[in-house]
Amino acid sequence: MAEKTSTGLDANIAGALCYAPFIGWVAALVLFIVEKDKGVKWHAVQGLLLALALGVISWVMALTVILLILSPFVWVAGLILQLVVAVKVYQGKTIKLPVIANWADKITAKISH
């Protein structure tokens, strides 16, 4: 049986929700605010940072016509990344994304004190 968190969700489901395409950033924000489990909170921070990074990349690419043409490919790659991470976290694995995971470590270390 999976470990339950303070929100009543299984830890793997709560963590996976943080990366769900389209709704992940909302779930991550809610879980970041209400969840007490440090592991889920870490996934919430990394999920929020991933969504922010994908949003910034899309916005920057929209600034020029040439990059705008590539934007759908980046969007699809981001969608695939979110799906892969969500599935891996659901399976009980922790995926540390380059750069973003380091920021998530620092942020969760500050809030857990």
C-alpha positions, -999 to 999 in steps of 0.1 A, spaced: 0 0 0 13 34 -9 22 60 17 -6 86 23 3 123 26 -13 150 48 -38 157 19 -50 120 19 -35 113 -15 -9 86 -21 25 102 -22 32 89 -58 -1 103 -70 4 137 -54 39 139 -68 27 129 -103 0 155 -103 26 182 -100 38 174 -135 5 167 -152 3 185 -185 -20 215 -185 -30 212 -149 3 204 -133 12 239 -123 -22 244 -106 -19 211 -87 17 218 -79 8 253 -65 -20 238 -44 1 209 -31 30 233 -24 7 254 -2 -12 227 17 10 196 17 32 187 47 51 158 30 86 170 21 88 147 -9 56 159 -24 65 195 -16 98 190 -35 79 177 -65 55 206 -63 85 231 -64 102 212 -93 68 210 -111 62 247 -107 98 255 -119 94 233 -149 61 249 -159 76 283 -154 107 274 -175 84 260 -203 63 292 -202 93 315 -204 108 295 -233 75 297 -252 72 334 -245 108 341 -257 103 320 -288 72 339 -297 92 371 -299 106 363 -333 91 348 -363 119 322 -368 117 310 -333 79 311 -334 80 284 -361 100 261 -337 76 269 -308 52 239 -315 82 215 -313 93 229 -280 57 227 -267 54 191 -277 88 183 -262 77 200 -229 45 180 -230 64 147 -234 88 157 -206 59 164 -183 43 131 -191 75 111 -187 83 127 -153 47 123 -141 47 86 -150 82 80 -134 71 98 -102 39 77 -101 61 46 -103 79 58 -72 110 72 -88 124 107 -83 135 124 -115 159 153 -109 157 176 -139 190 195 -147 193 229 -130 156 228 -119 162 201 -94 190 222 -78 167 251 -74 140 228 -60 165 215 -34 174 250 -24 138 263 -21 125 233 -2 155 235 22 147 271 29 110 264 36 115 234 57 135 254 84 
